Amino acid sequence: AVRFGPGEASPINFKGQDYNNDGYSDLNLLFNLSETGIICGVTEATLTGRTSTVPVVYIQGTDSFTVEKCP
């Protein structure tokens, strides 16, 4: 299970491919922006998740950004 942003949105689509040519498949997740809770004034968001296999591995990462075209 993966969640993103203050609204803890679930991904609506995903794609795996080697985006950075390091020989490993990278995961690209697509989220519906309105479900993420990211609005003007929000400057960071967190992605959380866990694997579905045993042993369960939990992940969490936060990064900062600027929302463009705010009124």
N, C-alpha and C positions, 0 to 999 in steps of 0.2 A: 504494500500500500504506500502511495506517495501523496503528499499534500503540499500545497504551495501558497504562500502569502497569508495575510491576516485572516482571510476568509477560508483558509484551509481547503482550497479548490483541489479536486481530483483531476488528473489529466484526461483530456478528451481524445487524445491520439498520441501515438509514440512511433518512433522510427529508430532503428539501430543501424549504424554504419560507422566506418572508420573515418571520422571527420578530420582528424589531425594527422592521418597517415603514420600512426605509430604501431600499426599491426593489431590493435585491439578495437573491438566494436564499442562505439560510444552511444549513449542513450540520449535522444532528443525528444523531449516531452512538450506537448502543446496543451495550453490551458486556456479556458475561456476567461478573458480579462475581467469581465463583470463578476465572476465567481471568486476571483483571487482576493478581493477586498483592497486592491491597489488603486488608490485615487490620488488626486492632486494633494500634495503635502506629505504623502508617504515617501520615505527615503530609503527604506530597506525592506527586504522580504526574506523569509526563511523557507527552505525546502526541507521537508522531513520525510522519512520513509523507513521501511524495514523490508528485509528479504522474506520470501515465503518458504524458504528452505531451512532446514536445521543444519547447523545452528543459526538461529535468527540473528541477523546483523542489523543494527539500527544506524541510520545515517541522518545527519543534520548539517546544513550549510546556510549561511546568511551572507548576503552581499548588499551593497548600497548602490543606488541609482538615482536618476532624476527623471521625473515624469514630465514629458514635453507637452507643449500646447495646453497648459493649464490656463483656465480663465483668469 
